[in-house]
Amino acid sequence: VQLQASGGGLVQTGGSLELACAASGLIFSSYTMGWFRQAPGKEREFVADIGWAGIATSYADSMKGRFTISRDNAKNTVYLQMNSLKQEDTAIYYCATDSGPYQSNRLTAPGYWGQGTLVTVSS
């Protein structure tokens, strides 16, 4: 399984970015996908996840209303639209997936991780 994240960059406070994660080596439409992030000096934290059918989604409280996770099963890609970005959103963002198909609609224990993409929010 390979997960390739892209779309990170430098953005000003209040701006928007869309991250994408292209997956290969798995039957994408049967895997829950998610995003996590790790800010400098902090532990990795959950951002959002989306079930294999693209119906069930969940978000960390601090991202609700600002971030939207979605997926395109035809393109084997999961997205994270980030709006109203704050300096505290600065982090490396990782996409992740379960260790197997149809595990759960929540990504509580990822089995595979992507390499991460850096998001920097400036003042």
Summary of the structure (lengths in Angstrom):
residues: 123
radius of gyration: 13.4
end to end distance: 37.0
largest distance: 41.3
contacts: 381
relative contact order: 0.32
helix: 7%
strand: 48%
